[in-house]
Amino acid sequence: MDKLDQIADRIHTAFEAHTQARDAALAHARTLTRHCAHAIRAVHREERANAETELAQAAQLAAHLRAVQVEYPAIYYAGYTQDALKEYAEANIVLSLILDGGRLPNPEDLAVENDTYLKGLSEAVGELRRRCLDLLRHGYSHEVERLLQHMDDIYNVLVTMDYPDAVTGGLRRLTDIARSIIERTRGDVTLSMRQQRLQQALRRFERKLGAAGETKDQGEG
């Protein structure tokens, strides 16, 4: 029984270390997610320096999460860890597509798993829609078309990833969501374009009426 006690002590020690590593990973994941949310908010406000600062802090936390993989792979591949890294991928993708003109980072640049990267890419579509709507408040623009093209490009890639959910981590559902977001955005862009053209036509018509009125007044004079 002395040997059993020794075995139990070793297991207690291993479980204690595992628990501490898990608690630390949870804390890192929560903080990482918060930095990514702040970075995306800064991107929408066009505060590039703030966005890059938040992403730099997020990168350090992502490195801590990756380090867990060596000793505790189960923690690294747990849902909360990969969800946080998905947010990290999304924030970097959003900054690249909105502020860097589309210079997209790849999974190796971000040191994330392929499925995690693709899920971050799919959720970036929602942030691109948000950016488009912000721009449309000031009228249709070529920047909106550029972002919409990025959304289409993302979907065209996602739809080719026709693999089991066990491989992609449930990417199919996110792909369907991305498609609906793109369709709504395209409808909003089309409506904004038509409204802008109508307003321009009305202004031209008003100018013609004004010019005709001035000509009539001059003729009567």
C-alpha positions as CSV (number, residue, x, y, z in Angstrom):
1,M,0.0,0.0,0.0
2,D,3.0,2.3,0.4
3,K,3.5,2.0,-3.3
4,L,-0.1,3.0,-3.9
5,D,0.3,6.1,-1.8
6,Q,3.3,7.0,-3.8
7,I,1.4,6.5,-7.0
8,A,-1.5,8.7,-5.7
9,D,1.0,11.4,-4.7
10,R,2.5,11.5,-8.2
11,I,-1.0,11.7,-9.7
12,H,-2.0,14.5,-7.3
13,T,1.1,16.4,-8.3
14,A,0.4,15.9,-12.0
15,F,-3.3,16.9,-11.7
16,E,-2.3,19.9,-9.7
17,A,0.1,21.0,-12.4
18,H,-2.4,20.4,-15.1
19,T,-5.1,22.4,-13.2
20,Q,-2.7,25.3,-12.8
21,A,-1.8,25.2,-16.5
22,R,-5.5,25.1,-17.4
23,D,-6.4,28.0,-15.1
24,A,-3.5,30.0,-16.6
25,A,-4.7,29.2,-20.1
26,L,-8.2,30.3,-19.3
27,A,-7.0,33.6,-18.0
28,H,-4.7,34.1,-21.1
29,A,-7.6,33.2,-23.4
30,R,-10.0,35.7,-21.8
31,T,-7.4,38.5,-21.9
32,L,-6.4,37.6,-25.5
33,T,-10.0,37.8,-26.6
34,R,-10.4,41.2,-24.9
35,H,-7.3,42.6,-26.6
36,C,-8.6,41.4,-30.0
37,A,-12.0,43.0,-29.4
38,H,-10.2,46.3,-28.6
39,A,-8.0,46.0,-31.7
40,I,-11.0,45.5,-34.0
41,R,-12.8,48.5,-32.4
42,A,-9.7,50.6,-33.0
43,V,-9.6,49.4,-36.7
44,H,-13.2,50.6,-37.2
45,R,-12.2,54.0,-35.6
46,E,-9.2,54.1,-37.9
47,E,-6.9,54.2,-34.9
48,R,-4.1,52.1,-36.4
49,A,-1.5,52.7,-33.6
50,N,-4.0,51.6,-30.9
51,A,-5.0,48.6,-33.0
52,E,-1.4,47.5,-33.4
53,T,-0.7,48.0,-29.7
54,E,-3.6,45.8,-28.8
55,L,-2.5,43.1,-31.3
56,A,1.1,43.2,-30.0
57,Q,-0.2,42.4,-26.5
58,A,-2.5,39.8,-28.0
59,A,0.5,38.2,-29.8
60,Q,2.3,37.7,-26.5
61,L,-0.7,36.0,-25.0
62,A,-1.1,33.8,-28.1
63,A,2.5,32.7,-27.6
64,H,1.8,31.7,-24.0
65,L,-1.2,29.6,-25.2
66,R,1.0,27.9,-27.9
67,A,3.6,27.1,-25.3
68,V,1.1,25.0,-23.4
69,Q,0.9,22.6,-26.4
70,V,4.3,21.1,-25.5
71,E,3.3,19.7,-22.2
72,Y,-0.5,19.9,-22.2
73,P,-1.8,19.5,-25.8
74,A,-5.3,18.8,-24.5
75,I,-5.4,22.3,-23.1
76,Y,-4.0,23.8,-26.3
77,Y,-6.7,22.1,-28.4
78,A,-9.5,22.8,-26.0
79,G,-12.4,24.9,-27.2
80,Y,-11.6,28.0,-25.2
81,T,-8.0,28.1,-26.3
82,Q,-8.8,27.7,-30.0
83,D,-11.7,30.2,-29.7
84,A,-9.3,32.8,-28.4
85,L,-6.8,32.1,-31.1
86,K,-9.6,32.3,-33.7
87,E,-10.3,35.8,-32.3
88,Y,-6.6,36.6,-32.7
89,A,-6.7,35.5,-36.3
90,E,-9.8,37.5,-37.0
91,A,-8.4,40.7,-35.5
92,N,-5.3,40.4,-37.6
93,I,-7.2,39.7,-40.8
94,V,-9.6,42.6,-40.2
95,L,-6.8,45.0,-39.7
96,S,-5.0,43.8,-42.9
97,L,-8.1,43.9,-45.1
98,I,-9.4,47.3,-43.8
99,L,-6.2,49.3,-43.2
100,D,-3.6,47.5,-45.2
101,G,-5.4,47.2,-48.5
102,G,-5.8,43.4,-48.3
103,R,-2.3,42.2,-47.4
104,L,-3.7,39.1,-45.8
105,P,-1.6,37.2,-43.1
106,N,-1.5,33.4,-43.5
107,P,-1.8,30.7,-40.8
108,E,1.9,30.4,-40.5
109,D,2.3,34.2,-40.0
110,L,-0.1,34.0,-37.0
111,A,1.0,30.5,-35.9
112,V,-2.5,29.2,-35.7
113,E,-4.1,25.9,-36.8
114,N,-5.6,25.8,-40.3
115,D,-9.2,25.3,-39.0
116,T,-8.8,28.1,-36.5
117,Y,-7.5,30.4,-39.2
118,L,-10.4,29.6,-41.5
119,K,-12.9,30.3,-38.7
120,G,-11.3,33.6,-38.0
121,L,-11.4,34.4,-41.7
122,S,-15.1,33.5,-41.8
123,E,-15.9,35.8,-38.8
124,A,-14.0,38.6,-40.4
125,V,-16.8,38.8,-42.9
126,G,-19.1,40.2,-40.3
127,E,-16.6,43.0,-39.4
128,L,-16.2,43.8,-43.1
129,R,-20.0,44.2,-43.3
130,R,-19.9,46.5,-40.3
131,R,-17.2,48.6,-42.0
132,C,-19.3,48.7,-45.2
133,L,-22.3,50.0,-43.3
134,D,-20.3,52.7,-41.6
135,L,-19.0,53.8,-45.0
136,L,-22.5,53.7,-46.6
137,R,-23.7,56.2,-44.1
138,H,-21.7,58.7,-46.1
139,G,-22.9,57.3,-49.4
140,Y,-21.7,54.7,-51.8
141,S,-17.9,54.5,-52.5
142,H,-15.3,52.4,-54.2
143,E,-14.0,51.4,-50.8
144,V,-17.3,49.6,-50.1
145,E,-16.9,47.7,-53.4
146,R,-13.3,46.8,-52.4
147,L,-14.5,45.4,-49.1
148,L,-17.4,43.6,-50.7
149,Q,-15.0,42.0,-53.1
150,H,-12.9,40.8,-50.2
151,M,-16.0,39.3,-48.6
152,D,-16.7,37.4,-51.9
153,D,-13.2,36.2,-52.1
154,I,-13.3,34.9,-48.5
155,Y,-16.6,33.0,-49.2
156,N,-15.3,31.6,-52.5
157,V,-12.4,30.0,-50.5
158,L,-14.5,28.9,-47.5
159,V,-17.1,27.1,-49.7
160,T,-14.3,24.9,-51.2
161,M,-13.4,23.5,-47.7
162,D,-16.0,20.7,-48.1
163,Y,-14.6,18.4,-45.4
164,P,-16.1,16.8,-42.3
165,D,-16.8,19.1,-39.3
166,A,-14.4,16.9,-37.3
167,V,-11.6,18.2,-39.6
168,T,-12.7,21.8,-40.0
169,G,-14.1,22.4,-36.5
170,G,-17.6,23.2,-37.7
171,L,-16.6,25.5,-40.5
172,R,-19.7,24.7,-42.6
173,R,-22.1,26.6,-40.3
174,L,-19.8,29.6,-40.3
175,T,-19.6,29.5,-44.1
176,D,-23.4,29.6,-44.3
177,I,-23.5,32.6,-42.0
178,A,-20.9,34.3,-44.0
179,R,-22.9,33.8,-47.2
180,S,-26.0,35.3,-45.6
181,I,-24.0,38.3,-44.4
182,I,-22.6,38.9,-47.9
183,E,-26.0,38.7,-49.5
184,R,-27.4,41.3,-47.0
185,T,-24.4,43.5,-47.6
186,R,-24.7,43.3,-51.3
187,G,-28.4,44.3,-51.0
188,D,-27.4,47.3,-48.8
189,V,-24.7,48.4,-51.3
190,T,-27.1,48.1,-54.2
191,L,-29.7,50.1,-52.4
192,S,-27.2,52.8,-51.4
193,M,-25.9,53.0,-55.0
194,R,-29.5,53.5,-56.4
195,Q,-30.3,56.1,-53.8
196,Q,-27.1,58.0,-54.6
197,R,-27.8,57.9,-58.3
198,L,-31.4,59.1,-57.7
199,Q,-30.1,62.0,-55.6
200,Q,-27.7,62.9,-58.3
201,A,-30.4,62.8,-60.9
202,L,-32.7,65.0,-58.8
203,R,-29.9,67.5,-58.3
204,R,-29.3,67.7,-62.0
205,F,-33.0,68.2,-62.6
206,E,-33.1,70.9,-60.0
207,R,-30.2,72.7,-61.7
208,K,-31.9,72.5,-65.1
209,L,-35.1,73.9,-63.6
210,G,-33.1,76.7,-62.0
211,A,-31.3,77.5,-65.2
212,A,-34.6,77.5,-67.2
213,G,-36.1,79.9,-64.6
214,E,-33.2,82.3,-64.9
215,T,-33.4,82.2,-68.7
216,K,-37.1,82.9,-68.6
217,D,-36.6,85.9,-66.2
218,Q,-33.9,87.3,-68.4
219,G,-36.2,87.0,-71.4
220,E,-39.1,88.8,-69.7
221,G,-36.7,91.5,-68.5
